Amino acid sequence: MSIARPQMRGLLKSKIKRDLTIALIAGLAAAACVKFGYAERKKQTYANFYRDYDDRKAFEHMNSMGVFHATRPKKDD
């Protein structure tokens, strides 16, 4: 019974091929997780917020609170 001889030629090439394949698969998996786990959820959250957002109402509210310096605050009586 003999011991298997170690690979001496082409070792670097075979290791690089294997490591690049693993890195590519891991990178694609991470990109998919970020896209579907974070970006799509955030996009949906923004869509839900702006679906019923009234910018005129928000402006009037901020103006009445005195946020803007260029306009006079409109007092609600």
Protein Blocks (a to p, Z undefined) as FASTA:
>chain_A
ZZddddfehklmmmmmmmmmmmmmmmmmmmmmmmmmmmmmmmmmmmmmmmmccfklmmmm
mmmnomamkbccdddZZ
